[in-house]
Amino acid sequence: MIPRRTLRPDYSISRLILGGWQFSPGHHPDGYDLDEVLETLVEVADLGVTTFDCADIYEGVEELYGRFLARWKTTSAHRPIQIHTKFVPDLQALATLTKADVARVVDRSLRRLGVDRLDLVQFFWWDAQTPGFEQTGVWLDELRSAGKIRHLAVTNLSVERCRRLRDAGVELVSDQVQYSVLDRRPERTLVPYAQEEKMALLCYGGLAGGFLTDRWLGKPEPEGLRLNRSLVKYRLIIDELGGWEGHQRLLSTLRGIADEQGVDIAAVAVRFVLDQPGVAAVITGASSVRQVASTMKAFEVELTDADRARISEAVGGGYGPPGDVYDLEGDRTGRHGRIMKYGLQSGEAATAPRAR
């Protein structure tokens, strides 16, 4: 079984979380076989992955997880499932957001998931300079007090913004951030702050959309290939660290350590993140039981200080990309920010995912 981490006395999660973005049209435009996906989710939960991540802006995914929860109740496992969602208002709506708007989105998530209370809501606010950030956090906290939300958290927020919410009286259970052997920006300021505040880190991007797997070892630079949004995003991170040649050196280093452990590159990459201070769990975007079972081998890996030093040396030491958590992505004029979708609540560039 997969180890668990207690975030609060009344709340624990599996240290491997199944993400839901891969089921959204932004990542999977060709649709999916609904019955196959539901069966996969049940089998993944049987393996011990009891915590699942989605978002109000991952179209169709809250509804998908709602069907999964209904299906899970009919099994004999009787193991509690945790569903983490998000609250991400559109950029253009920030300045005029109201308490009623916040309640409407939360109520919609409750309906989609078919639950009476949301386990964990992760709050994101696109623009730190737009007023209303703290007030919106307080409104979400009022919904928590009213019993509609169990715990509040944030995603992709810096220490400065976490402090602003804390000072407004909002207790945060976790911050979901990008963290991998390629991207160690959280270590600059967020890791020590999170430890001080007893705020867990839930980490996505541990496999860089698949770039940190054996699939890409020894492969030519993926120019001209049709990359999904996830691969485009992480390819930009690779470019920040010197490009494809440097990435191949990193993969070779990871492969050497994996050979010594009898696992694949993915298991080593995930174990590296799991070992970092304050990290409660790693989110995987796997879409098959086979991929999840492979990633679970990370819990069999034991990295030494020498292993970690080899990995750090392979990416040039330091923290990876410049800036703090989400700085590059938060620059809407830069190449990292230009690939973001800022209006998914209102249907920007999306249609509902199609079941085939």
DRENDO-1510 file (C-alpha; in Angstrom, 1 decimal, always signed):
<recs>
REC; n; res; u; v; w
REC; 1; MET; +0.0; +0.0; +0.0 .
REC; 2; ILE; +1.0; +3.6; -0.4 .
REC; 3; PRO; +2.2; +5.5; +2.6 .
REC; 4; ARG; -0.1; +8.3; +4.0 .
REC; 5; ARG; +0.6; +11.7; +5.4 .
REC; 6; THR; -1.5; +13.4; +8.0 .
REC; 7; LEU; -2.2; +17.1; +7.1 .
REC; 8; ARG; -4.4; +17.8; +10.1 .
REC; 9; PRO; -5.5; +15.5; +13.0 .
REC; 10; ASP; -8.8; +14.8; +11.1 .
REC; 11; TYR; -7.3; +14.6; +7.6 .
REC; 12; SER; -4.8; +12.3; +5.9 .
REC; 13; ILE; -4.0; +11.7; +2.2 .
REC; 14; SER; -2.1; +9.2; +0.2 .
REC; 15; ARG; +1.5; +10.3; -0.6 .
REC; 16; LEU; +0.7; +9.7; -4.3 .
REC; 17; ILE; -2.2; +11.7; -5.7 .
REC; 18; LEU; -3.8; +11.0; -9.1 .
REC; 19; GLY; -4.2; +14.3; -11.0 .
REC; 20; GLY; -7.1; +15.0; -13.2 .
REC; 21; TRP; -5.9; +17.4; -15.8 .
REC; 22; GLN; -5.1; +14.6; -18.3 .
REC; 23; PHE; -8.8; +13.9; -18.6 .
REC; 24; SER; -9.7; +17.5; -19.5 .
REC; 25; PRO; -10.0; +18.7; -23.1 .
REC; 26; GLY; -7.1; +21.1; -22.7 .
REC; 27; HIS; -4.9; +18.0; -22.4 .
REC; 28; HIS; -7.0; +15.3; -24.0 .
REC; 29; PRO; -9.0; +16.9; -26.9 .
REC; 30; ASP; -9.9; +13.6; -28.5 .
REC; 31; GLY; -12.1; +12.4; -25.7 .
REC; 32; TYR; -12.0; +9.1; -23.8 .
REC; 33; ASP; -13.8; +6.0; -23.1 .
REC; 34; LEU; -15.8; +6.9; -19.9 .
REC; 35; ASP; -16.2; +3.3; -18.8 .
REC; 36; GLU; -12.5; +2.6; -19.2 .
REC; 37; VAL; -11.6; +5.7; -17.2 .
REC; 38; LEU; -13.9; +4.9; -14.4 .
REC; 39; GLU; -12.5; +1.4; -14.2 .
REC; 40; THR; -9.0; +2.8; -14.1 .
REC; 41; LEU; -9.9; +5.1; -11.2 .
REC; 42; VAL; -11.4; +2.2; -9.2 .
REC; 43; GLU; -8.3; +0.1; -9.9 .
REC; 44; VAL; -6.0; +3.0; -8.9 .
REC; 45; ALA; -7.9; +3.4; -5.6 .
REC; 46; ASP; -7.6; -0.3; -5.0 .
REC; 47; LEU; -3.8; +0.1; -5.2 .
REC; 48; GLY; -3.9; +2.6; -2.4 .
REC; 49; VAL; -4.1; +5.9; -4.2 .
REC; 50; THR; -7.0; +7.3; -2.3 .
REC; 51; THR; -6.5; +11.0; -3.0 .
REC; 52; PHE; -7.4; +12.6; -6.3 .
REC; 53; ASP; -6.8; +16.1; -7.6 .
REC; 54; CYS; -9.0; +18.1; -10.0 .
REC; 55; ALA; -10.2; +21.7; -10.4 .
REC; 56; ASP; -13.2; +23.8; -11.1 .
REC; 57; ILE; -11.6; +24.8; -14.4 .
REC; 58; TYR; -10.7; +21.3; -15.5 .
REC; 59; GLU; -13.8; +20.9; -17.6 .
REC; 60; GLY; -15.7; +17.7; -17.0 .
REC; 61; VAL; -13.2; +16.4; -14.4 .
REC; 62; GLU; -15.3; +17.2; -11.3 .
REC; 63; GLU; -18.2; +15.4; -13.0 .
REC; 64; LEU; -16.0; +12.5; -13.8 .
REC; 65; TYR; -14.8; +12.2; -10.3 .
REC; 66; GLY; -18.4; +12.5; -9.1 .
REC; 67; ARG; -19.2; +9.4; -11.2 .
REC; 68; PHE; -16.1; +7.7; -9.8 .
REC; 69; LEU; -17.2; +8.4; -6.2 .
REC; 70; ALA; -20.7; +6.9; -6.9 .
REC; 71; ARG; -19.0; +3.9; -8.5 .
REC; 72; TRP; -16.6; +3.5; -5.6 .
REC; 73; LYS; -19.5; +3.4; -3.1 .
REC; 74; THR; -20.6; +0.2; -4.8 .
REC; 75; THR; -17.3; -1.6; -4.3 .
REC; 76; SER; -16.4; -3.7; -1.3 .
REC; 77; ALA; -13.3; -1.7; -0.4 .
REC; 78; HIS; -15.0; +0.8; +1.9 .
REC; 79; ARG; -11.8; +3.0; +1.9 .
REC; 80; PRO; -12.4; +6.7; +2.2 .
REC; 81; ILE; -11.5; +8.7; -0.9 .
REC; 82; GLN; -10.3; +12.3; -0.8 .
REC; 83; ILE; -11.0; +14.7; -3.7 .
REC; 84; HIS; -9.0; +17.9; -3.9 .
REC; 85; THR; -10.4; +20.6; -6.2 .
REC; 86; LYS; -9.6; +24.2; -6.8 .
REC; 87; PHE; -11.2; +27.7; -6.9 .
REC; 88; VAL; -9.7; +29.7; -9.8 .
REC; 89; PRO; -11.7; +32.7; -10.9 .
REC; 90; ASP; -11.0; +34.1; -14.3 .
REC; 91; LEU; -8.4; +36.9; -14.6 .
REC; 92; GLN; -10.9; +39.3; -16.0 .
REC; 93; ALA; -13.4; +38.6; -13.2 .
REC; 94; LEU; -11.1; +39.3; -10.3 .
REC; 95; ALA; -11.9; +43.0; -9.9 .
REC; 96; THR; -15.7; +42.4; -9.7 .
REC; 97; LEU; -15.8; +39.0; -7.9 .
REC; 98; THR; -18.5; +38.9; -5.3 .
REC; 99; LYS; -19.3; +36.7; -2.3 .
REC; 100; ALA; -22.2; +35.2; -4.3 .
REC; 101; ASP; -19.9; +34.3; -7.1 .
REC; 102; VAL; -17.6; +32.4; -4.8 .
REC; 103; ALA; -20.6; +30.6; -3.2 .
REC; 104; ARG; -21.9; +29.7; -6.7 .
REC; 105; VAL; -18.7; +28.1; -7.8 .
REC; 106; VAL; -18.3; +26.1; -4.6 .
REC; 107; ASP; -21.9; +25.0; -4.8 .
REC; 108; ARG; -21.3; +23.9; -8.4 .
REC; 109; SER; -18.3; +21.8; -7.4 .
REC; 110; LEU; -20.4; +20.2; -4.7 .
REC; 111; ARG; -23.1; +19.3; -7.3 .
REC; 112; ARG; -20.6; +18.0; -9.8 .
REC; 113; LEU; -18.8; +15.8; -7.3 .
REC; 114; GLY; -22.1; +14.7; -5.7 .
REC; 115; VAL; -20.9; +15.5; -2.1 .
REC; 116; ASP; -22.1; +17.5; +0.8 .
REC; 117; ARG; -18.6; +18.9; +1.7 .
REC; 118; LEU; -15.5; +19.5; -0.4 .
REC; 119; ASP; -12.5; +17.8; +1.1 .
REC; 120; LEU; -9.9; +20.5; +0.1 .
REC; 121; VAL; -10.3; +23.6; -2.0 .
REC; 122; GLN; -7.1; +25.1; -3.4 .
REC; 123; PHE; -7.4; +28.8; -4.1 .
REC; 124; PHE; -5.5; +30.7; -6.8 .
REC; 125; TRP; -5.6; +34.4; -7.8 .
REC; 126; TRP; -4.0; +35.4; -11.1 .
REC; 127; ASP; -2.9; +38.9; -10.2 .
REC; 128; ALA; -1.4; +39.9; -6.9 .
REC; 129; GLN; -2.1; +43.6; -7.6 .
REC; 130; THR; -5.9; +43.2; -8.2 .
REC; 131; PRO; -7.8; +44.0; -5.0 .
REC; 132; GLY; -10.1; +41.3; -3.5 .
REC; 133; PHE; -7.6; +38.6; -3.0 .
REC; 134; GLU; -7.7; +38.5; +0.8 .
REC; 135; GLN; -11.5; +39.1; +0.9 .
REC; 136; THR; -12.1; +36.2; -1.4 .
REC; 137; GLY; -10.0; +34.0; +0.9 .
REC; 138; VAL; -12.1; +35.1; +3.8 .
REC; 139; TRP; -15.3; +34.3; +1.9 .
REC; 140; LEU; -14.0; +30.8; +1.2 .
REC; 141; ASP; -13.1; +30.4; +4.8 .
REC; 142; GLU; -16.7; +31.4; +5.7 .
REC; 143; LEU; -17.9; +28.6; +3.5 .
REC; 144; ARG; -15.5; +26.3; +5.4 .
REC; 145; SER; -17.1; +27.4; +8.6 .
REC; 146; ALA; -20.5; +26.8; +7.2 .
REC; 147; GLY; -19.5; +23.2; +6.5 .
REC; 148; LYS; -19.3; +23.3; +2.7 .
REC; 149; ILE; -15.5; +23.0; +2.7 .
REC; 150; ARG; -13.4; +20.8; +5.0 .
REC; 151; HIS; -10.0; +22.4; +4.6 .
REC; 152; LEU; -8.6; +25.4; +2.6 .
REC; 153; ALA; -5.4; +25.5; +0.7 .
REC; 154; VAL; -3.8; +27.4; -2.2 .
REC; 155; THR; -2.0; +26.6; -5.4 .
REC; 156; ASN; +0.9; +28.3; -7.1 .
REC; 157; LEU; +1.1; +31.0; -4.5 .
REC; 158; SER; +4.3; +32.6; -3.2 .
REC; 159; VAL; +5.2; +33.1; +0.5 .
REC; 160; GLU; +4.2; +36.7; +0.3 .
REC; 161; ARG; +0.6; +35.9; -0.8 .
REC; 162; CYS; +0.3; +33.0; +1.7 .
REC; 163; ARG; +1.3; +35.5; +4.4 .
REC; 164; ARG; -1.4; +37.9; +3.2 .
REC; 165; LEU; -4.1; +35.2; +3.6 .
REC; 166; ARG; -2.6; +34.1; +7.0 .
REC; 167; ASP; -2.8; +37.7; +8.2 .
REC; 168; ALA; -6.4; +37.9; +7.1 .
REC; 169; GLY; -7.2; +34.9; +9.4 .
REC; 170; VAL; -7.3; +32.2; +6.7 .
REC; 171; GLU; -5.5; +28.9; +7.8 .
REC; 172; LEU; -4.0; +27.1; +4.8 .
REC; 173; VAL; -3.4; +23.4; +5.0 .
REC; 174; SER; -1.2; +23.1; +1.9 .
REC; 175; ASP; +0.2; +24.8; -1.2 .
REC; 176; GLN; +0.2; +22.9; -4.5 .
REC; 177; VAL; +3.3; +23.9; -6.5 .
REC; 178; GLN; +5.5; +22.7; -9.3 .
REC; 179; TYR; +8.5; +20.8; -7.9 .
REC; 180; SER; +10.9; +18.4; -9.5 .
REC; 181; VAL; +14.5; +17.6; -10.1 .
REC; 182; LEU; +14.3; +20.2; -12.9 .
REC; 183; ASP; +12.4; +22.8; -10.9 .
REC; 184; ARG; +13.4; +23.4; -7.3 .
REC; 185; ARG; +12.1; +27.0; -7.0 .
REC; 186; PRO; +10.0; +26.1; -3.9 .
REC; 187; GLU; +13.3; +25.7; -2.0 .
REC; 188; ARG; +14.1; +29.4; -2.3 .
REC; 189; THR; +11.5; +30.7; +0.1 .
REC; 190; LEU; +8.4; +28.4; +0.2 .
REC; 191; VAL; +9.9; +25.3; +1.8 .
REC; 192; PRO; +11.1; +27.0; +5.0 .
REC; 193; TYR; +7.9; +29.1; +5.3 .
REC; 194; ALA; +5.8; +26.0; +4.9 .
REC; 195; GLN; +7.6; +24.2; +7.6 .
REC; 196; GLU; +7.3; +27.1; +9.9 .
REC; 197; GLU; +3.5; +27.4; +9.2 .
REC; 198; LYS; +2.9; +23.6; +9.2 .
REC; 199; MET; +1.7; +23.9; +5.7 .
REC; 200; ALA; +2.2; +20.9; +3.5 .
REC; 201; LEU; +3.4; +21.0; -0.1 .
REC; 202; LEU; +1.5; +19.0; -2.7 .
REC; 203; CYS; +3.8; +18.8; -5.7 .
REC; 204; TYR; +2.9; +18.5; -9.4 .
REC; 205; GLY; +5.3; +18.2; -12.3 .
REC; 206; GLY; +7.5; +15.6; -10.6 .
REC; 207; LEU; +7.8; +13.8; -14.0 .
REC; 208; ALA; +7.7; +17.0; -16.0 .
REC; 209; GLY; +4.7; +15.8; -18.1 .
REC; 210; GLY; +6.6; +12.7; -18.9 .
REC; 211; PHE; +10.0; +14.2; -19.8 .
REC; 212; LEU; +11.5; +12.7; -16.7 .
REC; 213; THR; +10.9; +9.1; -17.8 .
REC; 214; ASP; +12.8; +6.5; -19.8 .
REC; 215; ARG; +10.6; +7.3; -22.8 .
REC; 216; TRP; +12.8; +10.4; -23.6 .
REC; 217; LEU; +16.3; +8.9; -22.8 .
REC; 218; GLY; +18.4; +9.0; -25.9 .
REC; 219; LYS; +15.7; +10.5; -28.0 .
REC; 220; PRO; +16.2; +13.4; -30.3 .
REC; 221; GLU; +14.9; +16.8; -29.5 .
REC; 222; PRO; +11.1; +16.8; -30.0 .
REC; 223; GLU; +11.0; +19.5; -32.7 .
REC; 224; GLY; +8.0; +19.5; -34.9 .
REC; 225; LEU; +6.2; +16.9; -32.7 .
REC; 226; ARG; +2.6; +17.5; -31.6 .
REC; 227; LEU; +3.1; +18.2; -27.9 .
REC; 228; ASN; +0.2; +18.5; -25.5 .
REC; 229; ARG; +0.0; +21.5; -23.3 .
REC; 230; SER; +1.7; +19.7; -20.4 .
REC; 231; LEU; +4.7; +18.8; -22.5 .
REC; 232; VAL; +4.9; +22.4; -24.0 .
REC; 233; LYS; +4.9; +23.7; -20.4 .
REC; 234; TYR; +7.7; +21.5; -19.2 .
REC; 235; ARG; +9.7; +21.8; -22.4 .
REC; 236; LEU; +10.0; +25.5; -21.5 .
REC; 237; ILE; +11.4; +24.6; -18.1 .
REC; 238; ILE; +14.0; +22.3; -19.9 .
REC; 239; ASP; +15.0; +25.2; -22.1 .
REC; 240; GLU; +15.6; +27.4; -18.9 .
REC; 241; LEU; +18.1; +24.8; -17.8 .
REC; 242; GLY; +20.2; +24.7; -21.0 .
REC; 243; GLY; +18.1; +22.7; -23.4 .
REC; 244; TRP; +17.8; +19.2; -24.7 .
REC; 245; GLU; +21.5; +18.2; -24.4 .
REC; 246; GLY; +21.6; +19.1; -20.8 .
REC; 247; HIS; +18.3; +17.2; -20.3 .
REC; 248; GLN; +19.8; +14.1; -21.8 .
REC; 249; ARG; +22.7; +14.3; -19.3 .
REC; 250; LEU; +20.1; +14.5; -16.4 .
REC; 251; LEU; +18.2; +11.5; -17.8 .
REC; 252; SER; +21.5; +9.5; -18.1 .
REC; 253; THR; +22.3; +10.3; -14.4 .
REC; 254; LEU; +18.8; +9.3; -13.3 .
REC; 255; ARG; +19.0; +6.1; -15.4 .
REC; 256; GLY; +22.3; +5.3; -13.6 .
REC; 257; ILE; +20.7; +5.6; -10.2 .
REC; 258; ALA; +17.6; +3.7; -11.4 .
REC; 259; ASP; +19.8; +0.8; -12.5 .
REC; 260; GLU; +21.3; +0.6; -9.0 .
REC; 261; GLN; +17.8; +0.6; -7.5 .
REC; 262; GLY; +16.3; -1.8; -10.0 .
REC; 263; VAL; +13.5; +0.7; -11.0 .
REC; 264; ASP; +12.9; +3.2; -13.8 .
REC; 265; ILE; +13.7; +6.8; -14.1 .
REC; 266; ALA; +10.2; +7.9; -13.0 .
REC; 267; ALA; +10.5; +6.2; -9.7 .
REC; 268; VAL; +13.8; +8.0; -8.9 .
REC; 269; ALA; +12.5; +11.4; -10.0 .
REC; 270; VAL; +9.4; +11.0; -7.8 .
REC; 271; ARG; +11.4; +9.7; -4.8 .
REC; 272; PHE; +13.6; +12.8; -5.1 .
REC; 273; VAL; +10.6; +15.1; -4.6 .
REC; 274; LEU; +9.0; +13.0; -1.9 .
REC; 275; ASP; +12.2; +13.2; +0.2 .
REC; 276; GLN; +12.2; +17.0; +0.2 .
REC; 277; PRO; +11.3; +18.8; +3.5 .
REC; 278; GLY; +7.6; +19.6; +3.8 .
REC; 279; VAL; +6.5; +17.6; +0.8 .
REC; 280; ALA; +3.4; +15.6; +1.7 .
REC; 281; ALA; +2.6; +14.1; -1.7 .
REC; 282; VAL; +3.4; +14.0; -5.3 .
REC; 283; ILE; +0.7; +14.4; -7.9 .
REC; 284; THR; +1.0; +12.1; -10.9 .
REC; 285; GLY; -0.9; +12.6; -14.2 .
REC; 286; ALA; -0.9; +8.9; -15.1 .
REC; 287; SER; -3.9; +7.8; -17.1 .
REC; 288; SER; -3.4; +4.0; -16.7 .
REC; 289; VAL; -3.0; +1.6; -13.9 .
REC; 290; ARG; +0.3; +0.4; -15.4 .
REC; 291; GLN; +1.7; +4.0; -15.1 .
REC; 292; VAL; +0.5; +4.4; -11.5 .
REC; 293; ALA; +2.0; +1.0; -10.5 .
REC; 294; SER; +5.3; +2.0; -12.1 .
REC; 295; THR; +5.3; +5.3; -10.2 .
REC; 296; MET; +4.5; +3.6; -7.0 .
REC; 297; LYS; +7.9; +1.9; -7.1 .
REC; 298; ALA; +9.2; +5.3; -5.9 .
REC; 299; PHE; +8.3; +4.1; -2.4 .
REC; 300; GLU; +10.8; +1.2; -2.8 .
REC; 301; VAL; +13.7; +3.6; -3.7 .
REC; 302; GLU; +16.2; +4.8; -1.1 .
REC; 303; LEU; +18.3; +7.8; -2.3 .
REC; 304; THR; +21.6; +8.5; -0.6 .
REC; 305; ASP; +23.1; +11.9; -0.1 .
REC; 306; ALA; +25.5; +10.9; -2.9 .
REC; 307; ASP; +22.6; +10.2; -5.2 .
REC; 308; ARG; +21.0; +13.5; -4.5 .
REC; 309; ALA; +24.3; +15.3; -5.1 .
REC; 310; ARG; +24.7; +13.5; -8.5 .
REC; 311; ILE; +21.2; +14.7; -9.5 .
REC; 312; SER; +21.8; +18.3; -8.4 .
REC; 313; GLU; +25.1; +18.3; -10.3 .
REC; 314; ALA; +23.4; +17.0; -13.4 .
REC; 315; VAL; +21.1; +20.1; -13.5 .
REC; 316; GLY; +23.9; +22.5; -12.6 .
REC; 317; GLY; +23.2; +22.8; -8.9 .
REC; 318; GLY; +21.0; +25.5; -7.5 .
REC; 319; TYR; +17.2; +25.7; -7.7 .
REC; 320; GLY; +16.7; +25.4; -11.5 .
REC; 321; PRO; +14.7; +28.1; -13.3 .
REC; 322; PRO; +15.1; +31.7; -12.1 .
REC; 323; GLY; +12.7; +33.4; -9.7 .
REC; 324; ASP; +10.4; +32.2; -7.1 .
REC; 325; VAL; +7.4; +29.9; -7.2 .
REC; 326; TYR; +5.3; +30.6; -10.3 .
REC; 327; ASP; +7.2; +33.8; -11.2 .
REC; 328; LEU; +7.9; +32.7; -14.8 .
REC; 329; GLU; +4.4; +31.5; -15.3 .
REC; 330; GLY; +2.9; +34.7; -13.7 .
REC; 331; ASP; +4.5; +36.9; -16.3 .
REC; 332; ARG; +1.7; +37.1; -18.8 .
REC; 333; THR; +4.0; +38.7; -21.4 .
REC; 334; GLY; +6.6; +36.0; -21.2 .
REC; 335; ARG; +6.7; +32.7; -23.0 .
REC; 336; HIS; +5.7; +30.7; -19.9 .
REC; 337; GLY; +2.7; +33.0; -19.2 .
REC; 338; ARG; +1.5; +33.2; -22.8 .
REC; 339; ILE; +0.6; +29.5; -22.9 .
REC; 340; MET; -1.8; +29.9; -19.9 .
REC; 341; LYS; -5.5; +30.0; -20.2 .
REC; 342; TYR; -6.9; +32.8; -18.1 .
REC; 343; GLY; -10.7; +32.5; -18.7 .
REC; 344; LEU; -11.6; +28.9; -18.3 .
REC; 345; GLN; -14.5; +29.6; -15.9 .
REC; 346; SER; -16.2; +31.4; -18.8 .
REC; 347; GLY; -15.3; +28.7; -21.3 .
REC; 348; GLU; -12.1; +30.1; -22.9 .
REC; 349; ALA; -10.7; +27.8; -25.6 .
REC; 350; ALA; -12.6; +24.8; -24.4 .
REC; 351; THR; -15.5; +22.5; -24.9 .
REC; 352; ALA; -16.6; +19.8; -22.5 .
REC; 353; PRO; -14.5; +16.6; -22.8 .
REC; 354; ARG; -16.1; +14.0; -24.9 .
REC; 355; ALA; -16.7; +10.4; -23.9 .
REC; 356; ARG; -16.0; +8.1; -26.8 .
</recs>
